[in-house]
Amino acid sequence: MEQFFEMGRGTTSDEKLKKVLFSTDGILGYKESIQKELEKRFEYVKYIEKDIHQDCKKDIFYKILREISKKLNDKNFLKKLFKKYQQKYIDKLMDNFSEKFDYFFVVAGQEFSKEFINELRKRNPKIKCIFFLWDSLELTALKNSAFEYDYIFSFDKEDCQKYNFYFRESFYTDECLKNISKFSEKKYDICYIGGLRDRKRYEIIKEFQKYCDNYNLKSFFRIFYNKKLIKILNKEEREAKFLTEEKISYDKNQEIAKNSRVILDLNAKGQSGLTLRVPEAIASDTKIITTNQNIKEYDFYNENNVYILEKIEDIKNIPITFFKEECQVLDHRIKRRYSTEGFVEEIFNVVEGENNYE
């Protein structure tokens, strides 16, 4: 059920009377940006971070039972006891909600248990539960509860085809539109910030560092590692200047990206969807070099703005003009589609049946 949506419908009077419970990832700016758009559209918006009351943090017995129960089947006495305790904290949390909700909207946030969603439905009989994934299903810890929702959207086309999800691209937040430098005034020619997932990622950045040194390009490369992953590199490789144990905050990450002419986008193994770096680049009129071959299928694709890297050996063949010639500005309608505003509008157009597909 891979589906593409169109923009253009405004908020209806019926929607303005509806109420939304929503949750999202803790990444800076996402909660605020999504909430602002939901508040434009609906009468009442309530944010929820987790699926049980915060008092459970103080309950040592609950924590012990939770860990033990992970290895037990549903018929086990301790498993049943844990579920009883879990229900107590779910009830305590929901007793704080005085409103009846029309929607439960989760954007790649914390995992909400089956028990929580069932109780939410019991207390809100007309509620529609909506879930958006910006990770491939097999790469996320949220896969255990994903199928409890009425509407499941994913940024990954392959997951949409495999699991019959609705397809919807990831989006950029309002923060991405602030303090954007002109192309000619950007501080860096290219940037990459990410984790050390495998040797290939290290080897790609190493080759890009050589390329930048050869052409006197200013780069900002950082790969974060932990003690376990660093073992995939030998002693000499670990001396690379772009390797670090210190993570960069998300706001600093965005600042660097907005001050770069080109963003390097490296997909994780098994991931076909666009990473968050791509809509962020769209927001700031930044060029993209990517290992994602599927990027050609998207409406924003322009070979002047996007260079597809098929193999490491191709790095040395990237024309230097790609870093020198300005990014071609996208049509404002396309740019809006990748905004939080466009994202929220499309999701609820589908849920309310405004977009119907065979």
Phi, psi and omega per residue, in radians:
M1 nan 0.702 3.115
E2 -1.088 2.212 -3.002
Q3 -2.346 2.526 3.094
F4 -2.069 2.486 -2.985
F5 -2.063 2.724 3.111
E6 -1.935 2.703 -3.093
M7 -1.713 2.972 2.885
G8 2.253 -0.383 -3.121
R9 -1.372 2.388 3.085
G10 -1.487 -3.126 3.110
T11 -1.326 2.347 3.129
T12 -1.569 2.856 3.135
S13 -1.158 -0.572 3.097
D14 -1.093 -0.720 -3.139
E15 -1.124 -0.641 -3.102
K16 -1.079 -0.313 -3.139
L17 -1.672 -0.019 -3.038
K18 -1.658 2.840 -3.037
K19 -2.186 2.471 -3.036
V20 -2.214 2.314 2.929
L21 -1.826 2.181 -3.082
F22 -2.401 2.795 3.122
S23 -2.565 2.653 3.078
T24 -2.654 3.088 3.138
D25 -1.141 2.775 -3.113
G26 -1.417 0.148 -3.140
I27 -1.077 2.346 -3.086
L28 -0.893 2.221 3.005
G29 1.647 -0.359 -3.059
Y30 -1.236 -0.787 3.125
K31 -1.028 -0.874 -3.071
E32 -1.099 -0.730 -3.085
S33 -1.197 -0.752 3.125
I34 -1.189 -0.764 -3.115
Q35 -1.064 -0.695 3.135
K36 -1.048 -0.747 -3.138
E37 -1.243 -0.640 3.099
L38 -1.150 -0.672 -3.127
E39 -1.196 -0.459 3.042
K40 -1.171 -0.520 -2.940
R41 -1.744 -0.528 -3.000
F42 -2.185 2.789 -3.082
E43 -1.208 -0.705 -3.010
Y44 -2.462 2.308 -3.137
V45 -2.271 2.196 3.140
K46 -2.126 2.281 3.120
Y47 -1.653 2.448 3.079
I48 -2.331 2.308 -3.088
E49 -1.606 -0.745 -3.084
K50 -2.327 2.996 -3.031
D51 -1.691 0.094 3.046
I52 -2.428 2.771 -3.091
H53 -1.093 2.542 -3.076
Q54 -1.107 -0.310 3.124
D55 -1.084 -0.369 -3.125
C56 -1.132 -0.357 3.125
K57 -1.088 -0.499 -3.110
K58 -1.558 -0.154 -3.044
D59 -1.599 1.699 -3.105
I60 -1.125 -0.683 -3.139
F61 -1.056 -0.706 3.102
Y62 -1.068 -0.777 -3.116
K63 -1.109 -0.717 3.121
I64 -1.128 -0.809 3.126
L65 -1.066 -0.689 -3.132
R66 -1.059 -0.792 -3.129
E67 -1.172 -0.729 3.138
I68 -1.133 -0.737 -3.038
S69 -1.155 -0.379 -3.129
K70 -1.057 -0.452 -3.080
K71 -1.796 0.117 -3.055
L72 -1.964 2.698 3.068
N73 -1.473 2.928 -2.997
D74 -1.140 -0.342 -3.101
K75 -1.503 -0.208 -3.114
N76 -1.163 2.472 -3.113
F77 -1.013 -0.782 -3.115
L78 -1.174 -0.601 3.086
K79 -1.110 -0.766 3.119
K80 -1.125 -0.661 3.123
L81 -1.145 -0.716 3.106
F82 -1.079 -0.768 -3.126
K83 -1.102 -0.585 3.088
K84 -1.129 -0.788 3.095
Y85 -1.126 -0.738 3.124
Q86 -1.030 -0.773 -3.137
Q87 -1.089 -0.626 3.120
K88 -1.018 -0.775 -3.106
Y89 -1.353 -0.508 3.030
I90 -1.129 -0.810 3.117
D91 -1.060 -0.732 -3.122
K92 -1.094 -0.673 3.109
L93 -1.177 -0.828 -3.064
M94 -1.253 -0.411 3.084
D95 -1.123 -0.292 3.098
N96 -1.390 -0.257 -3.103
F97 -1.544 1.982 3.126
S98 -1.577 -0.240 -3.087
E99 -1.656 2.697 2.955
K100 -1.668 2.198 -3.046
F101 -1.675 2.512 3.067
D102 -1.625 -0.475 -3.109
Y103 -2.405 2.544 2.911
F104 -2.098 1.997 -2.978
F105 -2.099 1.970 -3.115
V106 -2.000 2.136 3.112
V107 -1.932 1.594 3.048
A108 0.803 0.726 -3.102
G109 -1.710 -2.526 3.081
Q110 -1.147 2.710 3.055
E111 -1.355 2.295 3.080
F112 -1.838 2.220 -3.026
S113 -1.184 2.788 3.063
K114 -1.024 -0.688 -3.132
E115 -1.089 -0.712 3.114
F116 -1.118 -0.833 -3.104
I117 -1.116 -0.681 3.095
N118 -1.081 -0.757 3.127
E119 -1.170 -0.659 3.101
L120 -1.073 -0.745 3.102
R121 -1.145 -0.680 -3.131
K122 -1.080 -0.710 -3.101
R123 -1.481 -0.312 -3.124
N124 -2.309 1.349 -2.975
P125 -1.000 -0.460 -3.085
K126 -1.720 0.116 -3.024
I127 -1.196 2.503 3.024
K128 -1.934 2.182 -3.093
C129 -1.732 2.188 -3.000
I130 -2.176 2.354 -3.057
F131 -2.329 2.286 3.062
F132 -2.068 2.247 3.130
L133 -1.844 2.190 2.988
W134 -1.949 0.327 2.905
D135 -2.188 2.688 3.024
S136 -1.102 2.505 -3.004
L137 -0.965 -0.748 -3.074
E138 -1.278 -0.215 -3.116
L139 -1.752 0.009 -3.062
T140 -2.026 2.612 3.088
A141 -1.350 -0.112 -3.080
L142 -1.478 -0.052 -3.026
K143 -1.137 -0.417 -3.096
N144 -1.152 -0.501 -3.096
S145 -1.986 -0.006 -3.029
A146 -0.983 -0.676 -3.026
F147 -1.436 0.101 3.062
E148 -1.424 -0.159 -3.048
Y149 -1.603 2.716 3.116
D150 -1.329 -0.658 -3.130
Y151 -2.218 2.151 3.131
I152 -2.077 2.076 3.105
F153 -1.898 2.560 3.103
S154 -2.492 2.591 3.076
F155 -1.394 -0.162 -3.004
D156 -1.782 1.952 -3.085
K157 -1.094 -0.633 3.140
E158 -1.150 -0.699 3.070
D159 -1.117 -0.665 3.137
C160 -1.095 -0.720 3.132
Q161 -1.237 -0.685 -3.070
K162 -1.266 -0.726 -3.013
Y163 -1.927 0.057 3.141
N164 1.153 0.651 3.059
F165 -1.450 2.876 2.946
Y166 -1.454 2.419 3.115
F167 -1.585 2.302 3.014
R168 -2.677 2.277 -3.131
E169 -1.158 2.791 3.000
S170 -1.218 3.118 -2.986
F171 -2.531 2.905 3.067
Y172 -1.870 2.728 -3.139
T173 -1.665 2.974 3.127
D174 -1.025 -0.536 -3.109
E175 -1.050 -0.532 -3.101
C176 -1.191 -0.305 -3.096
L177 -1.613 -0.062 -3.079
K178 -1.610 2.505 3.010
N179 0.926 0.834 3.107
I180 -1.508 2.204 3.130
S181 -1.425 2.667 3.017
K182 -1.130 2.660 -3.073
F183 -0.951 -0.770 -3.089
S184 -1.241 -0.321 -3.078
E185 -1.778 0.016 -3.108
K186 -1.175 2.530 -3.018
K187 -1.291 -0.663 -3.067
Y188 -2.000 2.581 3.040
D189 -1.387 -0.590 -3.126
I190 -2.680 2.585 3.093
C191 -2.449 2.677 2.990
Y192 -2.636 2.274 3.084
I193 -2.348 2.106 -3.107
G194 -2.973 -3.138 -3.108
G195 -1.644 2.724 3.098
L196 -1.423 1.570 -3.108
R197 -1.480 -0.584 -3.104
D198 -2.807 3.071 -3.126
R199 -1.132 -0.610 -3.068
K200 -1.031 -0.689 -3.140
R201 -1.100 -0.745 3.087
Y202 -1.052 -0.810 -3.073
E203 -1.147 -0.628 3.101
I204 -1.119 -0.834 -3.130
I205 -1.141 -0.655 3.102
K206 -1.040 -0.760 3.134
E207 -1.213 -0.638 3.090
F208 -1.163 -0.599 3.098
Q209 -1.113 -0.707 3.082
K210 -1.099 -0.769 3.140
Y211 -1.042 -0.811 -3.128
C212 -1.123 -0.694 3.111
D213 -1.120 -0.687 -3.120
N214 -1.154 -0.627 -3.069
Y215 -1.832 0.149 3.117
N216 1.002 0.755 3.090
L217 -1.641 2.518 3.126
K218 -1.572 2.131 -3.061
S219 -2.109 2.781 2.961
F220 -2.305 1.751 3.140
F221 -2.027 2.244 3.049
R222 -2.449 2.209 3.006
I223 -2.089 2.134 3.135
F224 -1.522 2.529 3.117
Y225 -2.422 2.774 2.972
N226 -2.041 3.072 -3.032
K227 -1.109 -0.474 -3.140
K228 -1.333 -0.855 -3.062
L229 -1.247 -0.517 -3.101
I230 -1.107 -0.317 -3.126
K231 -1.192 -0.259 3.109
I232 -1.327 -0.183 3.120
L233 -1.882 2.586 3.092
N234 -1.411 3.058 -3.033
K235 -1.026 -0.745 -3.127
E236 -1.160 -0.739 -3.124
E237 -1.119 -0.560 -3.121
R238 -1.177 -0.197 3.139
E239 -1.460 -0.071 -3.110
A240 -0.995 2.361 -3.059
K241 -1.167 -0.400 -3.097
F242 -1.468 -0.074 3.082
L243 -1.532 2.420 -3.126
T244 -2.713 2.654 3.032
E245 -1.563 -0.313 -3.068
E246 -1.535 2.115 3.114
K247 -1.384 2.651 3.106
I248 -1.726 2.355 -3.131
S249 -1.077 2.740 -3.088
Y250 -1.115 -0.674 3.131
D251 -1.161 -0.647 3.069
K252 -1.171 -0.688 3.089
N253 -0.995 -0.834 3.132
Q254 -1.113 -0.703 3.139
E255 -1.046 -0.750 3.135
I256 -1.163 -0.765 -3.136
A257 -1.073 -0.742 -3.126
K258 -1.214 -0.319 3.116
N259 -1.804 0.397 3.118
S260 -2.127 2.469 3.106
R261 -1.291 -0.542 -3.106
V262 -2.349 2.362 3.004
I263 -1.847 2.286 3.060
L264 -1.567 2.198 -3.067
D265 -2.060 2.002 -3.106
L266 -2.029 2.020 -3.133
N267 -1.312 2.560 3.019
A268 -1.268 2.691 3.119
K269 -1.052 2.290 3.123
G270 1.509 0.039 -3.126
Q271 -1.863 2.177 -3.127
S272 -1.849 -0.312 -3.123
G273 -1.363 2.924 -3.132
L274 -1.369 2.373 3.067
T275 -1.265 2.958 3.116
L276 -1.113 -0.363 3.140
R277 -1.070 -0.554 -3.053
V278 -1.216 -0.941 3.070
P279 -1.062 -0.553 3.081
E280 -1.109 -0.664 3.089
A281 -1.174 -0.681 3.096
I282 -1.055 -0.722 -3.120
A283 -1.090 -0.684 -3.021
S284 -1.792 0.258 3.137
D285 0.919 0.876 -3.127
T286 -1.925 2.479 3.111
K287 -1.324 2.838 -3.064
I288 -2.307 2.332 2.879
I289 -1.987 2.190 -3.013
T290 -2.415 2.684 3.033
T291 -1.627 0.011 -3.104
N292 -1.500 1.834 -3.109
Q293 -1.170 -0.397 -3.073
N294 -1.298 -0.142 -3.049
I295 -1.085 -0.388 3.117
K296 -1.102 -0.379 -3.062
E297 -1.435 -0.111 -3.038
Y298 -1.636 2.677 -3.023
D299 -1.170 -0.355 -3.113
F300 -1.556 -0.108 -3.014
Y301 -1.070 2.279 3.117
N302 -2.597 2.087 -3.044
E303 -1.107 -0.274 3.067
N304 -1.349 -0.409 -3.098
N305 -1.839 -0.353 -3.031
V306 -2.215 2.218 3.054
Y307 -2.006 2.177 -3.112
I308 -1.675 2.144 -3.119
L309 -1.696 1.947 -3.092
E310 -1.496 -0.621 3.115
K311 -2.632 2.803 -3.070
I312 -0.991 -0.652 -3.094
E313 -1.085 -0.327 -3.114
D314 -1.375 -0.215 -3.079
I315 -1.008 -0.752 -3.089
K316 -1.180 -0.252 -3.106
N317 -1.685 0.005 3.115
I318 -1.139 2.169 -3.133
P319 -1.127 2.369 -3.121
I320 -1.095 -0.411 3.128
T321 -1.110 -0.405 3.133
F322 -1.071 -0.534 -3.140
F323 -1.538 -0.268 -3.033
K324 -1.762 -0.608 -3.093
E325 -1.447 2.417 -3.049
E326 -1.117 2.681 3.091
C327 -1.205 2.325 3.099
Q328 -1.355 2.216 -3.050
V329 -1.199 2.329 3.136
L330 -1.372 2.723 3.009
D331 -0.995 2.422 -3.060
H332 -1.086 -0.487 3.132
R333 -1.211 -0.645 3.094
I334 -1.215 -0.765 -3.135
K335 -1.069 -0.672 3.140
R336 -1.160 -0.609 3.141
R337 -0.996 -0.561 -3.074
Y338 -1.639 0.106 3.088
S339 -1.501 2.923 3.058
T340 -1.075 -0.677 3.118
E341 -1.019 -0.860 3.135
G342 -1.114 -0.683 3.138
F343 -1.081 -0.915 -3.116
V344 -1.092 -0.727 -3.123
E345 -1.071 -0.810 -3.102
E346 -1.162 -0.741 -3.128
I347 -1.011 -0.862 -3.065
F348 -1.373 -0.363 2.975
N349 -1.101 -0.710 3.119
V350 -1.193 -0.826 -3.084
V351 -1.082 -0.630 -3.134
E352 -1.548 0.094 3.042
G353 1.356 0.305 3.125
E354 -1.298 -0.452 3.080
N355 -2.003 1.988 -3.139
N356 -2.035 2.319 -3.082
Y357 -2.278 2.552 3.064
E358 -1.329 nan nan
